[in-house]
Amino acid sequence: MEWAVVRSLAGRDSGELFFVVGVEEPYLLLCDGKHRRLSAPKRKKRRHTEPAGAYARKLDRQTPVTDNEIRRALAAFRAQSRRV
């Protein structure tokens, strides 16, 4: 489930896209690279999110990922989903 793109369904961030950077049942650890960084991911219950239908293989690697890479990947996902 890590590095999957999810959309928030509840709370003030409703409708926003996040990457799942970890799982602490029943919570997902979410990061968008801007408001919620890797150093302080957001804890959100799984039922308050929905899969956005993407998985970032580029970010699933052994080298550390930066907040900048996360922002760029989410921007590319948004641009791609608008074209469809």
N, C-alpha and C positions, 0 to 999 in steps of 0.2 A: 504494500500500500504506500510505502514511502515514495516520494516524488510524484505522486498522483496529484492532478489538479482538481480541486473541489470548489464548489460555490457555497457561500454561507447562506443559510436560510433564515436565521434568526439573529436578533441583536442589532446594534447600530451599524454593524458591518454587513448587513443583509445585502445579498447580491454581489458581493465582492469575491474575487478569485484568490485562492491561496494554494500554496504547495503544502502537502503533508510531509513534514520533516521527521516525524516520529509518532509513536503510538504509546499511550499510557492508558490502558483500558479503564474506563469507558471513554477516554478523551483522545482526540487527535491533537497533535502539536502542529500548528499552522504558521506559515511564514509568507509574507508578500514582499519582503526585501525593502520596503519603504516604511510603513507604519509599524509593522511587526517584523523585526529583524531576526536573524538566526540566533543571536545572542539572547533574545527574549521572545521565544515563540508563543503564540496565543494558544491557550487550552480551550478546546471547544468540543462539546459532546458530539459523537458521531451522528446522532439523529438530527442535529441542527445543521448538517451539511449534506450536499448531494454531489456525486461524481460529475465532473464537467466533461468527461470523456477523453481525457488525455493523460499521457504518462511521459515524463521527461527523461528519456534515455540518456540524453547528453549530460544531465546533472547526476545521473546514477553512476558514479565512478569513484575511484579510490582517492583522488585528490580533493582537497577541501573546496567547497563551493562558497562563493561570496554572495553578499546581498545584491550586488550589481548584476551578477549572472542571473539571479532569481528574477529581478525586475525585468531584465531583457527577455527572459523566457516567457514570463507572463504577458508582456507586451506583444510578443510574437504570437502567442496563443490567442489573445484578444483580436489581433489583426486578422489572423487566419479564420477565426470563427465568424467575424463580420463578413468576410468574403463569401462564405458558404450560404 
